[in-house]
Amino acid sequence: MKKTKEILAVLRNELRSGHYKPGSRFPSEFSLMSRFDAARTTINKITAQLEEDGFIVRSQKGAGTRVADSMPFPIGHIAYLGPLHIHTYHHRLLEGLQKNAFLKNYAVSVFSPGAELVGLCLEKIRNSKYQGLLVANVGYLPEDYPIPIVCLDTPCFTPDHVKTTIGCTDYKGAVEMAETVLAYGHREILIFSHHTEIELSRVQRCRGFLETLAKNGIPDVARRFIHEPAMIDTSSTKHYLQNALKRFPDTTVIMTDSDTVAIRLFQAMQDLPLKHPIALTGFGNQTANDCFVKFPGVETHPEEIGTQGINELLRIINEPDYIPPESIEIETELVYLDRLPHIH
C-alpha cells in the first residue's frame, strides 16, 4: 500500500509539472512495472486511479494510454481555517493562497466559524475529502492529525511539535521601524498592543520595539509598553490612551504591533484634546487598499505568505520523503515613511 501511494505521488507530480505533454502517449504498464519494480496489479491500480483523477485516458481499442488534453480541475482539495476580519490583512492572505492554489488546479474551502467552533471544524475537516490544511491564529491543534498542516502568520502547536509556519520577519521589521522612529528624532515614544498569548508573531514585534528602544537609551521602556488584551474597541482604547498620556504627556509617536490597534488609536485621538499632534505607526499594512488612512509602518506581504503556504503544503502532500522546515519567513519592508514627522 505504501509503495502504491509513493508511485502514485511521483506520477501525479510528473503529470502536474508538465513532464508529459497533453495528448502525448503515457508510459505503458510494462514500462512502469520495470521503472518502479512493481507488480502488474499495483501498476494497474495506479493507472486506474490516474484515469479517475482525469490525468490520463486509457484506450478501449488497444491504442495505448494518453495524457489528458487538459489538466483536471480540481485535482485536489485544500482547507483554510482562520479569521476573516473586516480589515484587509487576512483578505490579502487569502487572495494569495487562492490564486496560487487555482493556478495549480487545487480548490480551497474557507472556514471561519469562530473560536468556539474551531474544534468541531477541525473534526469535520479530519473526516472529509481534504488533502491538506492551512490554519491562521488557531493556537493548539489535535495530536496525530491525519492530513498535513501548514500555519500562516503565527505558529500552531500539537502537544509536542510546532507545525511548519509561513510568516514574515516580524522581529526584524519591528527593529527597523523603531530605529527609523529614533532616527527621525523621536524620543518620547509609546508602544501599544492588544495581542493574545497565541499571537506569537506580534510578541516578536513587541520584543523588537522594546529591545531597540532600550538599546538606544530610552528611559522607562517597560512603562512605555501598553499591552492590554481588553483594548477591544475605540472606547476602551481611548481609556488606555488617556492613562498613558497622563504618564507620558510629551509623547510624539506611538508604535503599534498591528494596524488594527493603530486605527483604534487614530479614532480615539479624534475625541481627545491633545496638547500636540502624535504620530502613529502600524504593522501589517492592512490599509494598503483602503481609503481610510495610511500609517507609516511595516508591510508584511500577506499575499506572499498565502502563496508560499500553498507551495509548502502541496510539497508536503506530494513529496512523501520531503522534510519541511519549521519556519519560512517573508521579508518585511517599511512603507509610507513620508507620513512620519521629523522632530528637530
Secondary structure, DSSP 8 states (H G I E B T S, - for coil): -HHHHHHHHHHHHHHHTTSS-TTSB---HHHHHHHHT--HHHHHHHHHHHHHHTSEEE-SSSS-EEE-SS--S-SEEEEEES---SSSHHHHHHHHHHHHHHHTTEEEEEE---GGGHHHHHHHHHTSS-SEEEEES--B--TT-SS-EEEESS--EETTEE-EEEEE-HHHHHHHHHHHHHHTT--SEEEEE---TT-HHHHHHHHHHHHHHHHTT-TTTGGGEEE-TT--SHHHHHHHHHHHHHH-TT--EEEESSHHHHHHHHHHHTTS--SS--EEEEES-GGGG-SS---SEEE--HHHHHHHHHHHHHHHHH-TT----SEEEE--EEE-GGGS----
